[in-house]
Amino acid sequence: MYVAVPTFDYWRVAQYLARIQALDFRYLWVQHNEHRIIFPDIIFALDVLVFHGRRILPIVFSCFCYLGCWVILARGLFEETAIPVLARAYGIALASVLLGWRGSALVLADPFLLQWTLLEFALLLALALAPYVAEARRQWTLLALIASGVVATYTSGNGLLIWFVLLAAGWICGWSKRQLAGLALSGLLADGLYFVGFHLADNLNFRDLFRHPWYTICFISSYLSMPFGGMKSPQFGVYLGLCNLILMFLFFGLAVRRKRMRTPVAALLFGSFGFLLVTILLTAAGRMDVRDTHYVAAKVARYLIPAMLNWAVFILTLFWTVSLSRVRVYLVPALATVLAVLLAISFLKLRWWLNGNTDPFVDAQIAEISIQNGVLDPRLLRALFPNPAFIADYLPLLKESRLSAFYASPGQWIGERSARLASSFRILTDEHTAAVYPVVSGLEVFGRSLANYSQVLFVNSQGTIVGFGRQLPLGLSAQFLSSHKLGGKGWIGFIPARTAARNFEIYLRDPRNGEVARLAGNYEVPRLTLVKAEEEGSVISGASWESNSVTVPDDVGPVPIPGPPPRGQIVGTWRDSSITGEFRSSTFPAPTDRCLILPVLHGADSQLLSVKVVDGGTGREIATIPMQDNDLEWQFWRVPLDGAKNLQIIAQDRGPGLREWLALATPARCP
């Protein structure tokens, strides 16, 4: 799931690249949304200065922080000598299996989410130190604890609340008044400086937490249920998280009754859980929407690390509590067996959730290959950031400095002679297939290979490399492959329009042994091309839609469509997804420059949809608009015309499903 190019919030690094390179670190004080992320920003800057901005250092650092969290939790239970060694082993082993679930990679592979792993590590380290502060010979631990609190505060916005949790832990652990005062003063200073020049977020609404108490409880429970709450209905997630919440309060009450709260493991487990609760309340104040009956805002993948650590804390607390009871001899092995079976079943059931949340990484890897080729299609770039223009502004800075995806990029191959590939190669026949699809400023070429060829090169008729691609570690999505009738190991690449290739050959290369193979046949560049919305010319006069054969939609599609809309009249079938049939434009004169731009938008499934440009006099087909599934934004097709004097647009929607709909706009002139 590794992606070298910045994605979403990580574009902050490119935004302040000039300051990083000039060692002007005043930008560290610039808040990111409601957060001050000074310590993650330092790691990001070091990655730029030392590791060429490839986002390797933040990922490695995040993995070590996550591992450190496991070590601290495991050590906390292991040193609790009041319970049997076997019970400790059961608890640590099951917590290890839980935290080792591969779904955690969804967060660890996103460098910007270092703020979660670093925050959790700083929290657990501080809580692990709390019981030892009261000892006269270990006063240095208070300084280390305060330092951990400062790191947490300036790593993520919810770190502001860590001081309340640490004060509660210090009071329970029997700190002196002087020590408590020192911690309180440190927290007051850290939190006070945080708000110097700070701009409060407009989306915080604490009143809704009290106006809708039951929804707040459901939101908290859904958050606590991740990822297991995603196995079934939203109500299942609420019930599961509610059980977690009630049992943790029950364990807390038992610990108080047994006078075990001053033990190191109690401070660690209950302090961690308490901080998670205040974090969820802060999240609910900014994200909660009482109209959301599925509690989507509580279950996004970026919150996964706190939730996973919470389940590890739950397991350790469960074994600690049960092991202090009189029936532990029988209950501990039974619990270990039941939990092991439940984890195995849950991980199997969560495969769909895991696969669905890896799609953004695949899309980002595809976009990375496109920008390395110099192909800047807005649809592809939105996998990296919602505003493609923002990316286009900062990509030249990364390229000029040879950072990120441009460090040791295969983009340097473009323009070189292909003779350097290999002196000989074999021809691959029909079991290896490929397809070509136009994108803005180039071509998207994708296919399958039954062998392990991870590099792909496109060579024109003069023997010059005009583009490249690769096989993705996670492969192309199953939906993508099935919609194009491709199987095997999917690969994808791009050819920039500036290479002006009319046809090309496809070479596959195994970098491990240098073996090269070529797909049989030549591939032609399609006549139709995609252009940016800004390149749409004036609407063609005389072109209109037959009112008796179309439905004019109130909304173009089921979700807001990114990018600017077309200039002409929009017609389509979204208003009623059961609408099928054919709709046509009027017959209109062909533009004198023999070219038109036709805006087309369609649903997630496109197999039963078609759009054609035909000769208005004879009905002869001039062009068919190609479609790919899941291209949910306006595409502006540049259609070259032949000698036809009059034209007509004919569209067919034969799909009655919710994902099968079609929209077009009045054709426009080419600029």
N, C-alpha and C positions, 0 to 999 in steps of 0.2 A: 504493500500500500504506500510505498515511498513515492513522494513527489518532490522534486527539487524546486520547482517554480513556486512563488508565493501563492497562497490561497486565502481568500476572504480577509480576515483580520490581519493576517501576516503581511499584507501589503503595506502595513504601517512601517515595516522595515525599509521597503523601497521608497516610501514617502520621505523618510528621514535619512536616506542613504548618504547624501552629501555631508550631512552633519556627522554621521558615523565615520566616514572616511577622513573627515577633518578633525576627528577626535573632539568634537564639540558636543558634549554629553548633556547640555542644558535641555535637550529635547526629552530626556528621561522624565522630567517633571510634567510633561504634557500628558494629561489624562487620556485614557482610551475608554470612550463611553463614560461609565461611572467608576471606572477603575484607574488606579495608579499602578502600573505594572513595571516598576523600576527594576526589580531583580530579574524577571523574565527578559526585559529589554536588554539588560546587560549580557545575558546569554546569547540573545539574538545578535547583538553587536559583535560579540566575540566570534560568532559563527561567520559573520561577514569578513572580519579582519583577518581571521586565521584559516577558516575552512571554506573560503570562496563563496559564502552565502548559500551553500547547498542544503541548509537546514538539517545538517547531520548532528551538530553539537546539541541543539535543543532536544532532538529525539533521544539521543544517548543519555543526556542529563535527565530527561523525563523518565526514562526506563530505570535509571539508578534511583531516582526519588521513589518510584513505585516499588522497586525492590526494597528500598530502605523502609518504607511503610510496613511491608510484610515482616521484615526483620524485627522492627520495634514491637509490632503486635505479637509475633511469635515469642520473642524474648520475654515480653510482659507476662504471658501465660506460663511459659516454661519455668520462670523463677518463682512461681506461686507454689511453694513446697507444701502448702496445706492440702493439696489435692494429689491423688495418685499420679505417678509418672505415666501410666497407660492412658489416663483420661486426658492429660496434657497432650500426649502424642496424638490421640484421636482428634482433638480440637485443632491442633496446629496442622495436621495433615489435611483435614477437610477444608480449613481456611486457605491452605496453600492451593488445593485443587480449585477452589472457587476463584481466587485471585489470578490463577494461571489460565483461566478460560480465555480463549483467543479473542473473544469479543472486546477485551480490554485494549487490544491493538487499535481499535477504532479511535481511541483517545491518544494512545502513545504515539501513533503514526502522524498525528496532527501536531506539529511543533508549537503552535500557538496555545494549545491546551496544556502546555507546561505549567501554566498558572494553577491548574488543579492539582497536579502531582506534587509540585513544589509547595503549594499551600498545605496540602495534607501531610507532607513529610515534616514541614516546620511545626504544624500543630501537634502531631504525634510525638515529635522529639521534645517539644516543650512539656507535654503531659507526662512523658516518661521521666523527665527531670523533676517534676513538681514534688513528688514524695521525698526527695532527698534534700530539698532546699532548707528544711528545718534543722538539719544536722549541722552542728557548729563547724565541723571540719570541711564542709562542702559548700561554703558560701559562693564559690565560683559558679556553682550550678545556677544560681539566681541570674547571674550575668548571661550565661548561655541561654537560659530560658527567655530572658528579655530579648536577646538577639534573635531568637526564633520567632518571637512575637512580632518584632519589627519586620522580619522577612515576610511573614504571613500578611501583615498589614499592607505592605507595599508590593504584594504579588497579585492580590485580587481584592475587589471591593468588600467582600464579606469578611476578609481578614481583619477589618476594623472591629469586629465583634469578638475576636479571639481573647481580648483582655478580660472581658466579663467571665468567660469560661475559665481562664487561668486564675482569676481572683477567687472564683468559687472553688476551684481545685486547691488553691493555696489555703483557703480557710478550712476546708475539710481535712487537709493534710496537717493541720496544726501549725501553720507558719506563725512567726511572731508578728506583732503589730508593725514593727519596723520593716519587716520583709514585705508585708502586705502593702504598706504605705509606699515603699519603693517601687513595687510592681504597679500600683495604681498611678503613681506619678509618671512612670515610664509610659504606661498606656495612654494617659491623658496627653502627654507630650507628643507621642507618635500619632494619635488620632487627631490632635489639634493641628499639627503641621500638615496632615493629609488634606485639610480643607483650605489651606492657603491657596488662593486663586482657583478654587474648585468651582465647577459649574454643576449644580444639582440636575439630575435627570428628571425630565418631565413625566416619565411614565410610572414613577413610584406612587402607589396609592394604598396606604396602610389602612384607610378607612374600610375598604372592601373586605379586609380580613375579618373585621368585626360585624360588618353588615351581613355577610354570608358565612356564618361560622361552620355550617355543615360542608359547604363547598370547600372552605379552607382546609378542613380535616381531610376531605377526599383528595385535595391537591397534595397535601403532605403525604398521605398514604400512597398515592400513585407514584410520587417521587421515590419513596422508600421501597416500592415494589420492583423498581428497575433492576435488571432487565426482565426478571421472571414475570412481572405483571403484563408483559407484552405477549405472553403465550396464548392468552384467551381474551375475553371481553374486557372493556374498561372497568366494569364492576368487579371482575376477578382481581384486577390489579389493586383496586381500592380495598377489597377484603384482605388480600395478602399483605399489603402495606399496613393496614390497620392491625392485623395480628402481630406484625413486627413491632409496631408502636406500643401496643398494650403489653406484650411480653417483656419488652425492654423496661417499661415502667414497673412491671411486676418484679423483674430481676433487681431493679434498683431498690424497691421496697424491701426485698429479702436481704439485700446487702446491708441496708441500714439496720434492719432488725437483728442481723447476725453480727453487727458491729465490724463489718469488713470494709467500710468505705475508706479507711486510711491506708489500705494496702496499695502498693504500686499498680497492680492490675486493675483495681477499681477506678483509680484516677484516669488511667489510660482508656479504659473501655467506655465508662460513662461520660468522661469529658469529651471523647470523640463523638459520641452519640448526641450529646447536648449541643455541640458546635454544629453538627449537621442539621439539627432542628432549627436553630436560629438562621442557618444558611437557607433552608427551605422557606422559612417565613419571609426572608428578604427577597428571595426569588419570586415568591408568590405575590409580594407587593408590587413587583415590576412586571410580572408576566401573566398573572392570573386573569382569566377571562371567564366569567360565570356562564357565558353562552357556549363554552367549549365543553361539551358533555363527554368527550373522550380524554380530557386532561392531557392534550398533546404537549402543552407548554411545560408540563412536569416530567415528560419522558423523552426529551431529546437526547441524542447520543452523547452530546458534550458533557452531560451531567453523570456519565456512567461511572467514572472513577470514584466520586464520593459514595455513590450507591453501592458499588462493589465492595468498597472498604466497610460500608455499613453492614453488609451481609457477613463479612468476615468477622466484624466486631460482634454481631449477633451470635454467630456460631461459637466464638470463644467465650462469650458471656454465658451462653447456654451450658456449655460443658463446665465452666467454672461454678455456676450456680448448682447444677445437678450433682457435681462431684462433692459438694459440701453437704449433701443430704445423706440420710441413713440408708437409702436404697440405691446408692451409687453403683454397687457391685453389679446389679442387674440392669439398671437403667442406662448406664453409660455405653456399654456395648450395643444395646438395642438402639439407642439414639444414633450412634455412629453408623450402624447398618442402614437405618431408615434414611438418614440424611445423604449417605453415599448413593443410595438408589434414587432418591429424589433429584439429586444433582445430575446424575447420569441421564435421567429422563428429561429433565429441564434443558440440558445442553442440546439434546437431540431435537427437542421441540423448538428451540431458539435458532435453529439453522436458517429458517426463512428470515427471521429478524436480522440475523448477522449478514446474510447475503444482500438483503435490501439496503443495509447501511453501508455496504462496501461500494455500492454503485457510484456515490460521489467521488470516491478515490479513483475509480476507473475513468470517470468523466474527466477528472483533473489530469490524469496521466495522458489521456487522448489530447486534451488541450495543450499540454506541455509539448507533445510531439508536434502539434500544429505550429506553435510559436517558434520552435526550433527550426522549422522549415520556412518561417516567414509568412505563414498563412494565418491571418487574423480575422477569423470568422466570428461575428458577435455571438452566435449561438454557442460556439465552442468556448469562447472566452467567459461566458457567464458561468461556466463550471468553476472558474477561478475567482470571479468577483461579479456582483450584479451589474456593475456599470462597465461595459467594455471600453468606453472612451478613457476611463481612469487607467485601465491596464495599458492601453496604447500610449498613454503619456509617460509611464514609468518603465516600460520595457526597454526603450533605447538606453536608459541609464544602466540597467543591468547588463545589456548586451555590450555597451561600450567598456564597462569594467570587467567583462567576462566573469560575471557572477551568476549564481543560481543555475538555471537550466542552460546557460550559455557557457559555462565552464566545461572545457573538453567536450563540447557539443558536436555531434555528428553533422551539424549544419555546415561545417567546413568541407564536407565531402561534395556539396552541391557545386557543380561546375568542373569537377575533376573527371578525368578519363576513367572509365570502368575497367580498363585493362589491368589495373593494379589489384583487382579483386582476387583473381585466380587465373592460372594458366589454362585450366580445364574445369568443366562443370558438367553436371548431368541435367537432363531435361525431365521435369516433373509433368505428368500428364493429368488425366481428368480427376484423379482423387484430390488434387490441389486446385482450388478455385479462388477467384478474386472478382471483385466488382468495383465499379467506379461511380462516384457521386459528386456532383459539383458542390462546392462551398464558396463563400465569399473570398475572393482573392486566390482561388486555387481549386484543387481537387482533393477529395478524400478517397483513398484507395484502401480497401479492406478485403480480407480473405481468410482462408484457413490453410493450415499445413498439418499433415499427419506426422511430420517429423519435427525434431527440436531445432528449427531454424528461428533464432530469436531476433535476427537483424534482417531488414528488408530494404532493398535499394531499387529505385526506379531509374531506368536508363533510356535515353532517347535514341533515335535512329542513328545519330552521329557517335554513339558510344559514350555520351556524357551523362554523368549522374545528375538527375534533375529533382530528386526528392528521396526521402527515406522514411522508414517506419520501424516498428519493432513489435515483437510479441509481448503482450502485457502479462505480468506475473499472475494477476487474477483472471486474465482472459477477458474477452469481450462478453458483455452480458448475454445470458441465455436468450433473452427476448430479442436482442439485436441479431444474434446469429440465426435464430429461427425465422425472423421476419425476412432475412435475406437468403434463407435456405442454405446456410453455411453450418458446418460442424467442425469437429476437430479443434485444434488449437488456433484460436483467432488471433490475427495480427491486424494492425492498422498503420497507415502512413499518409503522407500528404505530398502534393506537388504544387509549388507556388506558381501562380499565373505568370510571373515574370520570366519563367523559363521558356514559355511559348512552345512547349512540346505539343505536336499534333498526335503522336502516338508514342508508345513506350513499351519497354519490356520490364518484367519483374524478376529480380534476383533475390533469392533467400540465402542467408549466410549463417553458419554456426560459428560464433566467435571462439568457441573452445578449441576447435581443430582447424578452423579456416576453410571448412568444406563449403562449397558454393553450388547452388542449383538454380535453374531458371524455369519459370513456369512456361509451359508451351504456349506459343502464339504471341501476337502483339495486341496491345490494348489501345483503343482509340480514345481521344479526348472528346467528351460530349460537346455537341454544338451549343446546347443551352448552358448558360452560366448564371450564377447568383451574384447580385450586386447589393450594396448597402442601401438602406432606405433613403439616404440623402441623395442617391443617384437617380431616384425616380423623377422623371420629367413631368411635364404638364399632362393632365388627363386628356385622352383622345376624344375630341368632339365627335358626336355621332354614335359613340359606343354607349349603350345602356343595357339594362337587364330587363328581360320580359317579366312583367309584374305578375303574370298569372302562373308562373312556373317556379317561383322562388319564395322563400320566407325571409323577410328582413329581420335580423335578430336584434333584440334589445341589448343583449350582451354578445360579444363575438364568440366567446368560449366559456368553459366552466370556471376558469381562473383568470385573473388579470394577465393580459398578454404583454410580455416585456417588449421594449423597443417602441419606436414611433409607429403610429398606424399609417396606412396608405392614404393617399389624397382623395381617391375617388369614392363613389358610393359602394358600401359594403353590403353583400348579400350572403346568406348562408342557411344552414339547417340546424344550428345549435338550439334554437328556441324550443324545438320539439325533436328529441333525438330519434323518435320513431319515423320521422320523415325520410323517405327514400324516393328515388326517381331521378329524373334528368332536368336540369335547368340550363337555359341558353342566354347568350347575349343577343342583342340585335346584330344584324349584318352592318359592318362599318368599313369605311375605306381604309386600306392599308397605309400606314405612314410612308412618306416619301423616302425616308432613310432606310426603309426595309428592316425595321427593328421596332419591337415594342417591349414594354416591361409589364408583366402580369403578376400582381400580388396574390399569393395563395396562402391560406392557413387551413390546417386540418387537425383532426383529433389524434389521439395516441395510437389508434389502429388505422392503417391506411390501405390495407389490401383491397377493400371493397369500394375505394374511392378512385376517381379518375378525373383529369382535367385535360382537355385537348384544344389546340388551336387548329381550325380547319379553314379551307378555302370557302369563302361565303357563297361562291357561285357553283362549284362542283361538289363540295363536301369532302374534298380530298384532305387527308390529315397532313398538317404541316409540322406539328410538334406535339409531343405528349409530355406533360409536366411530371418529372419523377418525384416520388414521395418516400420518406423514411418514417417509420414509426417514432413517436415521441418527439417529433420536431414541433413543439408547441409554441411557435412564434411566426410572425409574418415572414414569408420568404418572397423576395422580389426577383422574379425570373426574367432574365434578358433573353428574348426569343428572336433569333435571326429569321428573317422571312425570305421566301423565294419570290417568284414573279406573280403571286396572287394579287389581284386588284382589290378584292374585298375579303374581309375576315369575319370569323365568328368564333366565339368561345363556347364550348360545350362541356358541361360538368355533370358527373353522375355520382350520386351517393346511394349505394346499394347496401349500406350497413345500418341495421336498425339499432345497434347497441349504443350505450352511453359514450363509448370511446370512439365512435365512428361518426364524424360530422365534418362538414366542409364549409369553408367561407372563401369568397373571392372579392376583389375590388375591381372597379372599372380599370381597364388597361390604360397605361400611360405611355408617353413617348420616351425614347431613349435620349439622354442628355447630349 
